[in-house]
Amino acid sequence: MVAKKLSVMMTKSKNGRLKSHQQCLKGLGLHKIRQTVQVIDTPENRGMINKIAYMLKVEEI
């Protein structure tokens, strides 16, 4: 079975955000605005995405 992937794009700056939100961005591999990464759809990644959903654009691949 092939794991589902998510395309995650950072849409807002991490400056002035809570440290835990900045760490979620780092955990997802996001560093710059409008940078897109592909992550595996796991409960851990979903939790980070849900926590900082206001800063992201997410699409299923």
Biopython code that builds the backbone (N, CA, C, O; Angstrom):
import numpy as np
from Bio.PDB.StructureBuilder import StructureBuilder

atoms = [
    (1, "MET", "N", (0.849, -1.185, 0.000)),
    (1, "MET", "CA", (0.000, 0.000, 0.000)),
    (1, "MET", "C", (0.889, 1.241, 0.000)),
    (1, "MET", "O", (1.827, 1.347, 0.791)),
    (2, "VAL", "N", (0.586, 2.167, -0.887)),
    (2, "VAL", "CA", (1.363, 3.394, -0.996)),
    (2, "VAL", "C", (0.829, 4.419, 0.001)),
    (2, "VAL", "O", (-0.378, 4.642, 0.096)),
    (3, "ALA", "N", (1.752, 5.041, 0.747)),
    (3, "ALA", "CA", (1.353, 6.042, 1.738)),
    (3, "ALA", "C", (0.860, 7.304, 1.041)),
    (3, "ALA", "O", (1.441, 7.738, 0.047)),
    (4, "LYS", "N", (-0.222, 7.894, 1.568)),
    (4, "LYS", "CA", (-0.730, 9.140, 1.005)),
    (4, "LYS", "C", (0.226, 10.268, 1.365)),
    (4, "LYS", "O", (0.861, 10.253, 2.420)),
    (5, "LYS", "N", (0.315, 11.235, 0.478)),
    (5, "LYS", "CA", (1.172, 12.388, 0.738)),
    (5, "LYS", "C", (0.344, 13.660, 0.719)),
    (5, "LYS", "O", (-0.724, 13.728, 0.111)),
    (6, "LEU", "N", (0.869, 14.659, 1.401)),
    (6, "LEU", "CA", (0.247, 15.971, 1.440)),
    (6, "LEU", "C", (1.244, 17.002, 0.918)),
    (6, "LEU", "O", (2.435, 16.939, 1.221)),
    (7, "SER", "N", (0.747, 17.936, 0.140)),
    (7, "SER", "CA", (1.558, 19.063, -0.312)),
    (7, "SER", "C", (1.235, 20.225, 0.617)),
    (7, "SER", "O", (0.085, 20.657, 0.701)),
    (8, "VAL", "N", (2.248, 20.729, 1.313)),
    (8, "VAL", "CA", (2.051, 21.767, 2.314)),
    (8, "VAL", "C", (2.835, 23.011, 1.901)),
    (8, "VAL", "O", (4.041, 22.942, 1.662)),
    (9, "MET", "N", (2.136, 24.161, 1.818)),
    (9, "MET", "CA", (2.789, 25.411, 1.463)),
    (9, "MET", "C", (2.629, 26.414, 2.599)),
    (9, "MET", "O", (1.530, 26.606, 3.120)),
    (10, "MET", "N", (3.737, 27.054, 2.980)),
    (10, "MET", "CA", (3.718, 28.085, 4.012)),
    (10, "MET", "C", (3.257, 29.394, 3.382)),
    (10, "MET", "O", (3.862, 29.861, 2.416)),
    (11, "THR", "N", (2.179, 30.000, 3.922)),
    (11, "THR", "CA", (1.613, 31.204, 3.333)),
    (11, "THR", "C", (1.845, 32.454, 4.167)),
    (11, "THR", "O", (1.669, 33.564, 3.664)),
    (12, "LYS", "N", (2.234, 32.304, 5.418)),
    (12, "LYS", "CA", (2.461, 33.460, 6.288)),
    (12, "LYS", "C", (3.809, 33.320, 6.982)),
    (12, "LYS", "O", (4.343, 32.218, 7.113)),
    (13, "SER", "N", (4.349, 34.448, 7.424)),
    (13, "SER", "CA", (5.654, 34.489, 8.062)),
    (13, "SER", "C", (5.631, 33.821, 9.437)),
    (13, "SER", "O", (4.607, 33.808, 10.119)),
    (14, "LYS", "N", (6.773, 33.273, 9.825)),
    (14, "LYS", "CA", (6.893, 32.673, 11.155)),
    (14, "LYS", "C", (7.332, 33.697, 12.201)),
    (14, "LYS", "O", (7.328, 33.396, 13.395)),
    (15, "ASN", "N", (7.710, 34.899, 11.771)),
    (15, "ASN", "CA", (8.153, 35.930, 12.712)),
    (15, "ASN", "C", (7.024, 36.334, 13.648)),
    (15, "ASN", "O", (5.898, 36.563, 13.207)),
    (16, "GLY", "N", (7.322, 36.422, 14.930)),
    (16, "GLY", "CA", (6.345, 36.834, 15.925)),
    (16, "GLY", "C", (5.384, 35.746, 16.349)),
    (16, "GLY", "O", (4.465, 36.013, 17.123)),
    (17, "ARG", "N", (5.566, 34.528, 15.869)),
    (17, "ARG", "CA", (4.674, 33.419, 16.232)),
    (17, "ARG", "C", (5.191, 32.736, 17.497)),
    (17, "ARG", "O", (6.330, 32.947, 17.913)),
    (18, "LEU", "N", (4.341, 31.924, 18.092)),
    (18, "LEU", "CA", (4.749, 31.141, 19.255)),
    (18, "LEU", "C", (5.881, 30.199, 18.875)),
    (18, "LEU", "O", (5.952, 29.722, 17.742)),
    (19, "LYS", "N", (6.764, 29.937, 19.830)),
    (19, "LYS", "CA", (7.891, 29.029, 19.574)),
    (19, "LYS", "C", (7.405, 27.661, 19.125)),
    (19, "LYS", "O", (8.003, 27.049, 18.241)),
    (20, "SER", "N", (6.334, 27.180, 19.723)),
    (20, "SER", "CA", (5.828, 25.858, 19.352)),
    (20, "SER", "C", (5.330, 25.849, 17.903)),
    (20, "SER", "O", (5.441, 24.832, 17.219)),
    (21, "HIS", "N", (4.785, 26.970, 17.435)),
    (21, "HIS", "CA", (4.333, 27.040, 16.049)),
    (21, "HIS", "C", (5.527, 27.097, 15.103)),
    (21, "HIS", "O", (5.498, 26.494, 14.030)),
    (22, "GLN", "N", (6.576, 27.818, 15.494)),
    (22, "GLN", "CA", (7.794, 27.863, 14.691)),
    (22, "GLN", "C", (8.434, 26.479, 14.599)),
    (22, "GLN", "O", (8.961, 26.101, 13.553)),
    (23, "GLN", "N", (8.387, 25.734, 15.686)),
    (23, "GLN", "CA", (8.961, 24.391, 15.696)),
    (23, "GLN", "C", (8.147, 23.436, 14.815)),
    (23, "GLN", "O", (8.708, 22.521, 14.212)),
    (24, "CYS", "N", (6.841, 23.644, 14.739)),
    (24, "CYS", "CA", (6.014, 22.825, 13.835)),
    (24, "CYS", "C", (6.414, 23.075, 12.389)),
    (24, "CYS", "O", (6.498, 22.134, 11.601)),
    (25, "LEU", "N", (6.662, 24.335, 12.030)),
    (25, "LEU", "CA", (7.116, 24.651, 10.676)),
    (25, "LEU", "C", (8.440, 23.963, 10.382)),
    (25, "LEU", "O", (8.631, 23.397, 9.305)),
    (26, "LYS", "N", (9.350, 24.013, 11.342)),
    (26, "LYS", "CA", (10.656, 23.374, 11.180)),
    (26, "LYS", "C", (10.500, 21.858, 11.041)),
    (26, "LYS", "O", (11.180, 21.229, 10.230)),
    (27, "GLY", "N", (9.610, 21.285, 11.830)),
    (27, "GLY", "CA", (9.355, 19.848, 11.770)),
    (27, "GLY", "C", (8.783, 19.404, 10.430)),
    (27, "GLY", "O", (9.030, 18.284, 9.983)),
    (28, "LEU", "N", (8.025, 20.277, 9.800)),
    (28, "LEU", "CA", (7.466, 19.973, 8.481)),
    (28, "LEU", "C", (8.461, 20.265, 7.358)),
    (28, "LEU", "O", (8.224, 19.901, 6.206)),
    (29, "GLY", "N", (9.571, 20.921, 7.693)),
    (29, "GLY", "CA", (10.593, 21.225, 6.692)),
    (29, "GLY", "C", (10.362, 22.524, 5.954)),
    (29, "GLY", "O", (10.882, 22.717, 4.855)),
    (30, "LEU", "N", (9.583, 23.423, 6.549)),
    (30, "LEU", "CA", (9.281, 24.703, 5.909)),
    (30, "LEU", "C", (10.151, 25.812, 6.497)),
    (30, "LEU", "O", (10.276, 25.934, 7.715)),
    (31, "HIS", "N", (10.753, 26.622, 5.615)),
    (31, "HIS", "CA", (11.632, 27.694, 6.061)),
    (31, "HIS", "C", (11.247, 29.057, 5.491)),
    (31, "HIS", "O", (11.422, 30.075, 6.160)),
    (32, "LYS", "N", (10.727, 29.091, 4.267)),
    (32, "LYS", "CA", (10.434, 30.358, 3.595)),
    (32, "LYS", "C", (8.958, 30.434, 3.200)),
    (32, "LYS", "O", (8.296, 29.416, 2.999)),
    (33, "ILE", "N", (8.464, 31.669, 3.096)),
    (33, "ILE", "CA", (7.090, 31.883, 2.642)),
    (33, "ILE", "C", (6.972, 31.397, 1.197)),
    (33, "ILE", "O", (7.886, 31.577, 0.392)),
    (34, "ARG", "N", (5.842, 30.782, 0.885)),
    (34, "ARG", "CA", (5.530, 30.186, -0.418)),
    (34, "ARG", "C", (6.405, 28.982, -0.758)),
    (34, "ARG", "O", (6.427, 28.552, -1.911)),
    (35, "GLN", "N", (7.119, 28.434, 0.207)),
    (35, "GLN", "CA", (7.864, 27.188, -0.009)),
    (35, "GLN", "C", (6.877, 26.028, 0.120)),
    (35, "GLN", "O", (6.021, 26.030, 1.005)),
    (36, "THR", "N", (6.999, 25.050, -0.756)),
    (36, "THR", "CA", (6.128, 23.879, -0.734)),
    (36, "THR", "C", (6.943, 22.629, -0.472)),
    (36, "THR", "O", (8.008, 22.437, -1.059)),
    (37, "VAL", "N", (6.435, 21.776, 0.416)),
    (37, "VAL", "CA", (7.066, 20.487, 0.697)),
    (37, "VAL", "C", (5.997, 19.409, 0.625)),
    (37, "VAL", "O", (4.804, 19.681, 0.763)),
    (38, "GLN", "N", (6.452, 18.176, 0.406)),
    (38, "GLN", "CA", (5.553, 17.029, 0.424)),
    (38, "GLN", "C", (5.876, 16.198, 1.659)),
    (38, "GLN", "O", (7.028, 15.829, 1.891)),
    (39, "VAL", "N", (4.853, 15.911, 2.443)),
    (39, "VAL", "CA", (5.028, 15.112, 3.650)),
    (39, "VAL", "C", (4.075, 13.924, 3.599)),
    (39, "VAL", "O", (3.028, 13.979, 2.955)),
    (40, "ILE", "N", (4.452, 12.859, 4.283)),
    (40, "ILE", "CA", (3.602, 11.675, 4.374)),
    (40, "ILE", "C", (2.446, 11.981, 5.327)),
    (40, "ILE", "O", (2.631, 12.634, 6.354)),
    (41, "ASP", "N", (1.268, 11.508, 4.979)),
    (41, "ASP", "CA", (0.062, 11.751, 5.773)),
    (41, "ASP", "C", (0.047, 10.814, 6.977)),
    (41, "ASP", "O", (-0.485, 9.706, 6.911)),
    (42, "THR", "N", (0.646, 11.281, 8.088)),
    (42, "THR", "CA", (0.666, 10.521, 9.338)),
    (42, "THR", "C", (-0.057, 11.337, 10.413)),
    (42, "THR", "O", (-0.230, 12.545, 10.248)),
    (43, "PRO", "N", (-0.477, 10.706, 11.500)),
    (43, "PRO", "CA", (-1.119, 11.466, 12.579)),
    (43, "PRO", "C", (-0.209, 12.557, 13.156)),
    (43, "PRO", "O", (-0.688, 13.615, 13.566)),
    (44, "GLU", "N", (1.099, 12.298, 13.187)),
    (44, "GLU", "CA", (2.041, 13.281, 13.714)),
    (44, "GLU", "C", (2.082, 14.524, 12.828)),
    (44, "GLU", "O", (2.024, 15.651, 13.319)),
    (45, "ASN", "N", (2.184, 14.303, 11.512)),
    (45, "ASN", "CA", (2.213, 15.432, 10.585)),
    (45, "ASN", "C", (0.873, 16.162, 10.559)),
    (45, "ASN", "O", (0.835, 17.390, 10.483)),
    (46, "ARG", "N", (-0.224, 15.410, 10.622)),
    (46, "ARG", "CA", (-1.551, 16.025, 10.650)),
    (46, "ARG", "C", (-1.703, 16.915, 11.879)),
    (46, "ARG", "O", (-2.294, 17.992, 11.796)),
    (47, "GLY", "N", (-1.172, 16.472, 13.021)),
    (47, "GLY", "CA", (-1.247, 17.269, 14.248)),
    (47, "GLY", "C", (-0.512, 18.590, 14.099)),
    (47, "GLY", "O", (-1.020, 19.632, 14.515)),
    (48, "MET", "N", (0.690, 18.559, 13.505)),
    (48, "MET", "CA", (1.446, 19.792, 13.288)),
    (48, "MET", "C", (0.712, 20.708, 12.313)),
    (48, "MET", "O", (0.657, 21.921, 12.512)),
    (49, "ILE", "N", (0.149, 20.117, 11.257)),
    (49, "ILE", "CA", (-0.581, 20.905, 10.255)),
    (49, "ILE", "C", (-1.814, 21.547, 10.891)),
    (49, "ILE", "O", (-2.090, 22.721, 10.645)),
    (50, "ASN", "N", (-2.552, 20.800, 11.697)),
    (50, "ASN", "CA", (-3.752, 21.347, 12.344)),
    (50, "ASN", "C", (-3.412, 22.474, 13.304)),
    (50, "ASN", "O", (-4.174, 23.432, 13.433)),
    (51, "LYS", "N", (-2.278, 22.368, 13.974)),
    (51, "LYS", "CA", (-1.867, 23.377, 14.953)),
    (51, "LYS", "C", (-1.570, 24.713, 14.285)),
    (51, "LYS", "O", (-1.857, 25.771, 14.845)),
    (52, "ILE", "N", (-0.992, 24.664, 13.082)),
    (52, "ILE", "CA", (-0.605, 25.906, 12.403)),
    (52, "ILE", "C", (-1.343, 26.073, 11.076)),
    (52, "ILE", "O", (-0.796, 26.625, 10.122)),
    (53, "ALA", "N", (-2.573, 25.600, 11.021)),
    (53, "ALA", "CA", (-3.361, 25.636, 9.781)),
    (53, "ALA", "C", (-3.548, 27.052, 9.253)),
    (53, "ALA", "O", (-3.689, 27.241, 8.045)),
    (54, "TYR", "N", (-3.553, 28.051, 10.133)),
    (54, "TYR", "CA", (-3.748, 29.436, 9.707)),
    (54, "TYR", "C", (-2.549, 29.970, 8.911)),
    (54, "TYR", "O", (-2.643, 31.031, 8.293)),
    (55, "MET", "N", (-1.418, 29.239, 8.921)),
    (55, "MET", "CA", (-0.215, 29.666, 8.209)),
    (55, "MET", "C", (0.046, 28.827, 6.961)),
    (55, "MET", "O", (1.012, 29.082, 6.241)),
    (56, "LEU", "N", (-0.804, 27.825, 6.692)),
    (56, "LEU", "CA", (-0.506, 26.849, 5.643)),
    (56, "LEU", "C", (-1.625, 26.740, 4.620)),
    (56, "LEU", "O", (-2.772, 27.112, 4.870)),
    (57, "LYS", "N", (-1.249, 26.218, 3.463)),
    (57, "LYS", "CA", (-2.202, 25.770, 2.444)),
    (57, "LYS", "C", (-1.865, 24.302, 2.205)),
    (57, "LYS", "O", (-0.715, 23.976, 1.911)),
    (58, "VAL", "N", (-2.847, 23.412, 2.325)),
    (58, "VAL", "CA", (-2.612, 21.975, 2.260)),
    (58, "VAL", "C", (-3.442, 21.358, 1.144)),
    (58, "VAL", "O", (-4.625, 21.663, 0.995)),
    (59, "GLU", "N", (-2.805, 20.480, 0.356)),
    (59, "GLU", "CA", (-3.503, 19.737, -0.685)),
    (59, "GLU", "C", (-3.097, 18.271, -0.598)),
    (59, "GLU", "O", (-1.938, 17.958, -0.326)),
    (60, "GLU", "N", (-4.062, 17.367, -0.832)),
    (60, "GLU", "CA", (-3.749, 15.943, -0.881)),
    (60, "GLU", "C", (-3.232, 15.593, -2.262)),
    (60, "GLU", "O", (-3.724, 16.093, -3.273)),
    (61, "ILE", "N", (-2.233, 14.727, -2.288)),
    (61, "ILE", "CA", (-1.637, 14.298, -3.571)),
    (61, "ILE", "C", (-2.093, 12.887, -3.863)),
    (61, "ILE", "O", (-1.719, 12.317, -4.888)),
]
sb = StructureBuilder()
sb.init_structure("model")
sb.init_model(0)
sb.init_chain("A")
sb.init_seg("    ")
for serial, (resi, resn, name, xyz) in enumerate(atoms, 1):
    if name == "N":
        sb.init_residue(resn, " ", resi, " ")
    sb.init_atom(name, np.array(xyz, "f"), 0.0, 1.0, " ", f" {name:<3s}", serial, name[0])
structure = sb.get_structure()
